[in-house]
Amino acid sequence: MRIKQLIETWEQTASEVRTDHEYRVRLPIHDAAKLAALREMYPGRSEADLITDLLSAALDDLEAAFPYVQGRRVVAEDDQGDPIYEDAGETPRFRALVTKHLARLRKQKAEPGS
């Protein structure tokens, strides 16, 4: 989800599988004021919902901001037949780590007593 899509999401009811783990944060006072303003603007959303949505959008933006680094291996061809090289930057590593941790979290969620 992108930051620009948050307002649309906040106007709808969204439900996504959540972890059992809670994260505690202490916000800078200016960010806390912004959060309070959003809470007032969108009374149907809790502060936790807003923080969760904002963090999710920021993580998506962060992933999109990783620079592409051209690798050596050709992984495809574009419409004109030109080679497309693998990304040797941080994006593939990040995605692999996300996949690893997603599998771990799903396994924890599925285990009895967790």
C-alpha positions in Angstrom: 0.0 0.0 0.0 1.2 3.5 -0.8 0.9 6.5 1.5 -1.5 8.0 -1.1 -3.9 5.1 -0.7 -4.2 5.4 3.1 -7.1 7.9 3.0 -9.2 5.6 0.8 -8.3 2.6 3.1 -9.2 4.6 6.2 -12.6 5.3 4.8 -13.2 1.6 4.5 -13.1 -1.2 6.9 -9.9 -3.3 6.4 -9.0 -6.5 8.1 -5.7 -8.2 7.6 -4.1 -11.0 9.6 -2.2 -9.5 12.5 0.7 -10.9 14.5 0.2 -11.6 18.2 3.3 -9.7 18.9 2.8 -6.0 19.9 5.3 -3.3 19.2 5.7 -0.4 21.6 7.0 2.9 20.3 7.6 6.3 21.7 6.8 9.0 19.2 8.4 12.4 18.9 6.0 15.0 20.2 5.4 16.5 16.7 4.5 13.1 15.3 2.2 12.4 18.3 0.4 15.6 17.4 0.0 14.5 13.8 -1.3 11.2 14.9 -3.8 12.9 17.2 -4.9 15.1 14.3 -5.4 12.0 12.1 -7.3 10.3 14.9 -9.7 13.3 15.1 -10.1 13.4 11.3 -10.8 9.6 11.1 -12.7 8.8 14.3 -13.4 5.3 13.1 -9.7 4.4 13.2 -7.8 3.8 16.4 -4.3 5.2 17.0 -3.1 1.6 16.6 -4.9 1.3 13.3 -3.4 4.5 12.0 0.1 3.6 13.2 -0.2 0.2 11.6 -1.4 1.6 8.3 1.3 4.3 8.2 4.1 1.9 9.0 2.8 -0.5 6.3 2.8 2.3 3.7 6.2 3.5 4.8 7.7 0.0 4.5 6.2 -0.3 1.0 7.7 3.0 0.1 11.1 2.0 1.6 11.1 -1.2 -0.5 10.3 0.8 -3.6 13.1 3.3 -2.9 15.8 0.6 -2.8 18.0 1.5 -5.8 18.2 -1.0 -8.7 21.7 -2.3 -9.2 22.2 -4.1 -12.5 23.5 -7.6 -12.0 25.3 -9.7 -14.5 22.7 -12.3 -15.2 20.0 -11.7 -17.8 16.6 -12.7 -16.3 14.3 -11.7 -19.2 13.9 -9.6 -22.3 11.8 -6.5 -22.7 9.2 -6.0 -25.5 12.0 -4.9 -27.9 14.1 -7.9 -27.1 16.6 -6.0 -25.0 18.0 -7.9 -22.0 16.7 -7.2 -18.5 19.3 -7.9 -15.9 18.8 -9.2 -12.4 18.7 -6.7 -9.6 21.9 -7.1 -7.6 20.8 -4.4 -5.1 19.1 -4.6 -1.7 15.6 -5.4 -3.1 16.1 -9.1 -3.7 17.8 -9.6 -0.3 15.0 -7.7 1.4 12.3 -9.7 -0.3 14.0 -13.0 0.5 14.2 -11.9 4.2 10.6 -10.9 4.2 9.6 -14.3 2.7 11.7 -16.0 5.4 10.1 -14.1 8.3 6.6 -14.3 6.8 6.9 -18.1 6.8 8.1 -18.1 10.4 5.3 -15.8 11.5 2.6 -17.8 9.7 4.0 -21.0 11.3 3.9 -19.4 14.8 0.3 -18.2 14.1 -0.8 -21.7 13.0 0.8 -23.5 16.0 -1.5 -24.5 18.8 -1.2 -22.4 21.9 0.4 -19.5 20.1 
